[in-house]
């Protein structure tokens, strides 16, 4: 029998256990979305994106996929961790995609298909070495224990044993990847990877988890965010330069940077499914490419020029502003900061028309007045020529009078106020 004191002690212990359980149930999850108070969850258990590429289109000429071949995608990390996982997409596939063997490794040197000794990891999916991705679907691998450094190249390899239909890819990678015949997913030497390619196939994300994974910022936009004219294999897109700032500047949040740019992308209008470029509009893909990505705390939006250029043209600045406001509403509802950008100059470009530039300037005026985004970065001011403000500064012009040079992309990243990426998120209206 228990004494009165013993019963009281047991009751106290039971109450303490209930309190601990309640706290555990209220603890943050794995960080797959934003936190409403703007503060990261305990870092050791949080997944955050270190690299991404938006699924943009079905690759032409791949009606049977890459049956019997290995695809070695080379990707560059923005933050590091002690574990990693990947996402594969069959968004544009018309048949199930079977991946019979998938691996992850650190590259032996930048851009090489050879793996650093001791880093090759076989990936599994729900504990199995093979996975079938349904048409239109995605899968995420199980975590793999691997020391992933920031600013390093990873090799993500998939082998498909059977035909699978059109390949979901990101065509303007500005990064050399590789192809090999047969199942060469575990090849560490890279000698079998004799074919070079300039797009990323199936792979849409790499996440890491570790003691310093505070979160991620997504950059969503068009070819300017995609880095269309940046130096290949140099990681000189503006999101790459932003990632370098976040890694090195005192007081900067140690966020990963996810590049979700698609060349030809628009704010309001989807491209045709079979278009070479363009992809779903920013509004259509916001959930997929930003709101649901691991650890995203902030998003920088660079979009709108293709809405002016492409038919059907959108020439009402207020309708474009409304589309941008919708991004803000949806992101704030998920506890994610939005930093919008002004539209950049394109004087001298073959698509320049005075009436189009008038729309750009009217929209920029709304953005600067705080009528669109709560926070913004002035990419227009960062890139324009002070003597001819309708044009890019010559040093920042890639030569087509629309896309920046490497120096221009660096200037864009330098214009971002890193303080705008953190802090409490205003309530959605």
C-alpha distance (Angstrom), angle and dihedral (degrees) to the residues before:
residue distance angle dihedral
X1 . . .
X2 3.80 . .
X3 3.76 121.8 .
X4 3.79 120.4 -129.6
X5 3.84 88.7 -101.3
X6 3.81 91.1 50.1
X7 3.81 92.0 51.4
X8 3.81 90.0 50.0
X9 3.80 90.8 50.4
X10 3.81 91.3 51.1
X11 3.79 91.4 48.4
X12 3.79 90.3 51.0
X13 3.81 91.8 50.1
X14 3.80 90.7 49.5
X15 3.80 91.3 51.8
X16 3.81 90.6 49.1
X17 3.82 90.6 50.7
X18 3.80 90.9 50.8
X19 3.78 90.7 50.6
X20 3.80 91.8 50.7
X21 3.81 90.6 49.4
X22 3.79 91.6 50.5
X23 3.79 91.7 50.8
X24 3.80 90.3 49.3
X25 3.79 91.7 51.4
X26 3.79 90.3 51.8
X27 3.80 94.7 48.4
X28 3.81 117.6 113.9
X29 3.79 119.6 -92.9
X30 3.80 129.9 -133.1
X31 3.77 96.1 -54.3
X32 3.79 99.3 -108.5
X33 3.80 90.6 145.2
X34 3.80 140.7 22.2
X35 3.79 126.3 -70.0
X36 3.77 115.1 -121.8
X37 3.81 94.5 -136.7
X38 3.81 93.3 53.3
X39 3.81 93.2 -120.3
X40 3.81 124.5 116.5
X41 3.78 120.1 -115.3
X42 3.82 117.1 -119.1
X43 3.79 102.0 -52.3
X44 3.80 100.9 -137.0
X45 3.79 93.3 70.4
X46 3.78 100.4 36.5
X47 3.79 125.7 108.6
X48 3.79 115.5 -145.9
X49 3.77 131.1 177.7
X50 3.79 115.5 -107.6
X51 3.83 97.1 176.2
X52 3.78 138.4 7.6
X53 3.78 143.8 166.4
X54 3.78 123.7 -165.0
X55 3.80 117.6 -119.9
X56 3.79 99.9 -113.0
X57 3.80 110.9 172.2
X58 3.79 149.2 -27.4
X59 3.79 110.2 -80.6
X60 3.79 111.1 -115.5
X61 3.79 116.4 -119.5
X62 3.81 95.1 24.1
X63 3.81 101.3 105.6
X64 3.81 89.6 141.6
X65 3.78 97.7 34.6
X66 3.79 117.5 -136.1
X67 3.79 101.0 -49.1
X68 3.77 112.8 -177.3
X69 3.80 94.0 11.4
X70 3.79 137.0 105.1
X71 3.82 121.2 -132.3
X72 3.80 115.0 -154.6
X73 3.80 109.1 -166.0
X74 3.80 115.8 -163.7
X75 3.81 113.5 -150.5
X76 3.81 134.3 174.2
X77 3.80 121.1 -132.1
X78 3.80 125.8 -135.9
X79 3.83 99.4 -167.0
X80 3.79 132.3 16.8
X81 3.78 136.8 -128.2
X82 3.77 145.3 166.3
X83 3.82 96.5 -110.3
X84 3.78 132.8 34.0
X85 3.79 140.2 -168.0
X86 3.81 133.3 -175.2
X87 3.81 137.6 -142.4
X88 3.79 123.0 -140.2
X89 3.80 123.8 -165.0
X90 3.79 132.1 -156.1
X91 3.81 91.0 175.3
X92 3.80 95.0 137.0
X93 3.78 96.3 34.3
X94 3.80 120.6 116.2
X95 3.81 94.4 -161.7
X96 3.79 134.3 37.4
X97 3.81 114.9 -78.8
X98 3.80 115.1 -136.5
X99 3.79 116.2 -157.6
X100 3.78 107.9 -167.1
X101 3.78 98.0 -180.0
X102 3.81 132.1 14.1
X103 3.79 130.5 178.0
X104 3.77 141.1 -178.4
X105 3.80 126.1 -154.7
X106 3.78 142.6 153.5
X107 3.78 114.0 -104.0
X108 3.80 115.5 -111.3
X109 3.82 88.8 -133.0
X110 3.83 134.6 -3.6
X111 3.78 111.4 -66.4
X112 3.80 96.9 0.0
X113 3.84 123.6 127.6
X114 3.82 89.7 -140.5
X115 3.80 118.0 102.5
X116 3.77 125.3 -128.9
X117 3.82 107.7 -107.9
X118 3.79 113.9 -93.6
X119 3.80 96.4 13.9
X120 3.82 103.5 92.4
X121 3.81 110.4 117.4
X122 3.79 126.9 -176.0
X123 3.80 110.0 -135.3
X124 3.77 125.0 -138.5
X125 3.79 133.7 -163.1
X126 3.81 115.6 -145.5
X127 3.79 86.2 -19.6
X128 3.80 95.6 -51.8
X129 3.83 127.2 109.8
X130 3.82 93.2 -137.6
X131 3.78 132.4 50.1
X132 3.79 138.1 -175.1
X133 3.79 116.0 -142.5
X134 3.81 111.8 -156.7
X135 3.79 120.2 -129.4
X136 3.79 106.7 -81.5
X137 3.80 92.1 12.7
X138 3.78 140.7 112.1
X139 3.81 136.0 -147.8
X140 3.79 135.0 -160.9
X141 3.79 121.8 -147.1
X142 3.77 125.7 -128.8
X143 3.81 114.4 -96.6
X144 3.79 116.2 -84.1
X145 3.79 121.3 -154.2
X146 3.79 105.2 -121.9
X147 3.79 132.9 138.9
X148 3.82 101.3 -120.8
X149 3.81 114.2 -169.4
X150 3.79 123.5 -153.5
X151 3.80 116.3 -105.3
X152 3.81 93.2 21.1
X153 3.80 134.4 125.4
X154 3.81 119.4 -111.6
X155 3.79 127.6 -164.2
X156 3.80 114.6 -139.8
X157 3.79 111.6 -175.3
X158 3.80 130.5 -173.6
X159 3.80 128.8 -176.0
X160 3.81 120.4 -159.7
X161 3.82 115.6 -164.3
X162 3.82 97.3 -170.3
X163 3.83 139.8 40.0
X164 3.77 112.1 -83.4
X165 3.80 111.6 174.7
X166 3.83 130.0 -111.9
X167 3.80 114.8 -2.3
X168 3.79 120.1 -118.5
X169 3.78 106.4 -134.5
X170 3.80 148.4 158.7
X171 3.80 103.1 -126.8
X172 3.82 103.8 -167.6
X173 3.78 99.7 55.7
X174 3.84 98.3 144.4
X175 3.81 82.8 -151.2
X176 3.80 129.7 99.0
X177 3.80 115.5 -123.1
X178 3.80 129.3 172.4
X179 3.81 146.9 -123.4
X180 3.81 130.9 -153.9
X181 3.79 135.0 -179.6
X182 3.81 117.5 -112.5
X183 3.77 129.5 4.3
X184 3.79 101.9 -35.4
X185 3.78 97.0 146.4
X186 3.81 92.1 120.3
X187 3.82 95.3 44.4
X188 3.80 106.8 126.1
X189 3.81 98.0 -178.8
X190 3.80 96.2 60.9
X191 3.81 91.4 -145.1
X192 3.81 93.0 123.0
X193 3.82 91.1 57.8
X194 3.77 97.2 88.2
X195 3.82 99.7 148.0
X196 3.80 120.0 77.1
X197 3.80 121.5 -152.7
X198 3.81 133.6 -174.8
X199 3.81 101.9 -146.0
X200 3.80 137.4 69.1
X201 3.80 113.8 -120.2
X202 3.82 126.6 -154.5
X203 3.82 92.9 -24.5
X204 3.82 113.9 108.2
X205 3.78 104.9 159.7
X206 3.79 149.9 12.6
X207 3.80 119.7 -161.1
X208 3.79 128.2 -169.0
X209 3.77 134.2 -161.6
X210 3.79 127.3 -160.6
X211 3.79 146.2 111.1
X212 3.81 94.2 -60.2
X213 3.81 103.9 40.1
X214 3.80 98.0 119.1
X215 3.80 96.2 161.5
X216 3.79 142.3 -78.4
X217 3.78 142.0 -94.7
X218 3.80 118.4 -141.7
X219 3.80 121.6 -146.6
X220 3.79 111.0 -156.2
X221 3.77 125.0 -176.9
X222 3.79 147.9 88.5
X223 3.82 135.1 -59.8
X224 3.80 91.3 -48.5
X225 3.80 89.5 62.7
X226 3.80 90.7 37.7
X227 3.82 86.7 59.6
X228 3.79 93.1 -124.8
X229 3.83 97.0 175.7
X230 3.81 100.4 29.4
X231 3.80 120.1 120.6
X232 3.83 109.7 -81.0
X233 3.81 117.0 -112.0
X234 3.82 91.5 8.3
X235 3.83 101.7 95.7
X236 3.79 91.6 -130.7
X237 3.80 100.2 144.5
X238 3.80 113.9 123.9
X239 3.84 92.4 -107.6
X240 3.84 87.7 55.3
X241 3.80 90.8 54.2
X242 3.81 89.2 46.5
X243 3.82 89.8 52.9
X244 3.82 89.4 53.5
X245 3.81 90.6 53.1
X246 3.80 91.7 49.7
X247 3.80 90.7 51.0
X248 3.78 97.1 48.5
X249 3.80 114.2 24.8
X250 3.82 116.7 96.4
X251 3.78 112.3 -108.3
X252 3.81 94.3 11.7
X253 3.81 116.5 137.1
X254 3.79 108.5 -105.6
X255 3.78 92.8 -125.1
X256 3.77 128.7 156.4
X257 3.80 116.0 -124.3
X258 3.79 121.0 -131.7
X259 3.80 115.9 -161.3
X260 3.80 107.1 -148.7
X261 3.79 96.9 166.8
X262 3.82 120.1 136.7
X263 3.78 120.2 -167.3
X264 3.80 110.5 -117.9
X265 3.81 92.4 16.6
X266 3.79 122.1 154.4
X267 3.78 135.5 -159.3
X268 3.79 99.6 -131.1
X269 3.82 109.6 16.6
X270 3.81 130.5 63.7
X271 3.78 119.9 -137.2
X272 3.79 118.5 -125.9
X273 3.80 111.9 -81.9
X274 3.81 90.8 -117.2
X275 3.80 96.2 43.8
X276 3.80 115.1 126.4
X277 3.81 89.5 -126.7
X278 3.77 141.1 -5.0
X279 3.78 102.9 77.2
X280 3.79 126.9 -167.0
X281 3.80 115.0 -30.5
X282 3.78 119.7 -94.1
X283 3.80 89.7 -106.5
X284 3.81 90.9 51.3
X285 3.80 95.0 49.1
X286 3.79 100.9 34.9
X287 3.79 93.4 103.3
X288 3.81 94.1 45.7
X289 3.80 98.7 42.9
X290 3.81 103.4 32.2
X291 3.79 119.7 7.5
X292 3.81 96.4 49.2
X293 3.81 97.8 39.7
X294 3.80 118.6 114.8
X295 3.79 115.5 -86.8
X296 3.81 97.4 -13.2
X297 3.80 110.0 169.3
X298 3.79 100.4 164.2
X299 3.79 140.5 16.1
X300 3.80 128.8 -153.9
X301 3.80 111.8 -153.6
X302 3.83 120.2 -152.6
X303 3.81 108.8 170.7
X304 3.80 144.2 117.3
X305 3.80 110.4 79.6
X306 3.80 94.7 93.6
X307 3.81 89.3 52.0
X308 3.81 85.2 63.5
X309 3.81 96.5 42.6
X310 3.80 104.5 41.4
X311 3.77 129.9 69.4
X312 2.95 123.6 -78.1
X313 3.79 85.7 43.2
X314 3.78 119.0 -152.2
X315 3.80 106.6 -142.3
X316 3.80 100.0 164.5
X317 3.82 108.7 96.1
X318 3.79 90.9 -162.3
X319 3.81 92.5 58.8
X320 3.79 89.9 50.6
X321 3.81 89.4 47.9
X322 3.81 90.0 51.2
X323 3.80 90.4 53.6
X324 3.80 89.8 51.9
X325 3.80 91.3 48.2
X326 3.80 88.4 54.3
X327 3.83 88.8 57.3
X328 3.80 88.9 53.2
X329 3.81 93.2 49.1
X330 3.79 94.2 49.2
X331 3.79 95.3 44.5
X332 3.80 94.6 46.6
X333 3.79 89.2 51.6
X334 3.82 86.1 61.4
X335 3.79 94.6 45.1
X336 3.80 94.6 -106.1
X337 3.80 125.0 138.9
X338 3.81 117.7 -127.3
X339 3.79 122.0 -150.5
X340 3.78 110.3 -175.3
X341 3.78 125.3 -161.6
X342 3.76 135.1 -141.5
X343 3.82 116.7 -115.5
X344 3.80 113.9 -98.6
X345 3.85 127.5 -122.4
X346 3.80 121.9 -91.6
X347 3.80 104.1 176.6
X348 3.81 109.8 149.8
X349 3.80 93.5 25.5
X350 3.80 116.2 127.3
X351 3.82 88.8 -115.5
X352 3.78 95.3 53.0
X353 3.79 117.3 128.9
X354 3.79 125.0 165.7
X355 3.80 91.2 -131.1
X356 3.81 91.0 54.0
X357 3.78 92.5 49.4
X358 3.80 89.6 50.2
X359 3.82 88.5 60.0
X360 3.81 90.4 48.3
X361 3.78 92.0 51.7
X362 3.80 93.6 45.9
X363 3.80 90.2 51.6
X364 3.81 91.4 46.7
X365 3.80 89.7 52.7
X366 3.82 89.8 55.2
X367 3.81 91.2 48.7
X368 3.80 93.0 49.6
X369 3.81 90.8 47.6
X370 3.81 90.3 57.1
X371 3.79 93.1 -114.2
X372 3.82 94.9 124.5
X373 3.81 113.1 26.5
X374 3.77 129.0 23.4
X375 3.81 88.7 -138.8
X376 3.77 128.9 25.4
X377 3.79 143.8 175.9
X378 3.80 117.1 -141.5
X379 3.82 102.4 -133.3
X380 3.81 88.8 162.3
X381 3.81 92.3 60.2
X382 3.81 91.4 42.7
X383 3.82 94.2 55.3
X384 3.79 108.7 28.7
X385 3.78 124.5 104.5
X386 3.83 108.4 -111.0
X387 3.81 89.6 -144.0
X388 3.81 95.0 46.4
X389 3.81 105.8 22.4
X390 3.82 93.9 -177.4
X391 3.80 88.5 66.2
X392 3.79 136.5 58.8
X393 3.79 117.1 -98.6
X394 3.85 104.9 -96.4
X395 3.81 93.5 -119.0
X396 3.80 89.5 52.3
X397 3.82 96.0 47.0
X398 3.81 118.2 99.7
X399 3.79 88.2 -155.8
X400 3.80 101.1 -94.4
X401 3.84 92.6 81.0
X402 3.79 91.5 -125.5
X403 3.80 110.3 62.0
X404 3.80 120.6 58.1
X405 3.78 125.7 -119.1
X406 3.80 120.7 -122.3
X407 3.81 87.6 -88.2
X408 3.79 89.5 51.4
X409 3.79 91.8 51.3
X410 3.79 89.4 50.8
X411 3.82 89.2 51.7
X412 3.80 90.5 51.9
X413 3.80 91.9 53.7
X414 3.79 89.5 46.3
X415 3.81 91.0 55.5
X416 3.82 93.3 60.9
X417 3.81 113.0 103.3
X418 3.80 100.7 -138.4
X419 3.81 90.8 -156.4
X420 3.79 88.4 68.8
X421 3.80 90.7 65.3
X422 3.82 94.1 67.4
X423 3.77 142.0 42.9
X424 3.81 133.8 68.9
X425 3.79 114.9 -28.5
X426 3.82 115.3 -127.6
X427 3.77 114.7 -116.9
X428 3.80 116.4 -95.5
X429 3.79 114.3 -100.7
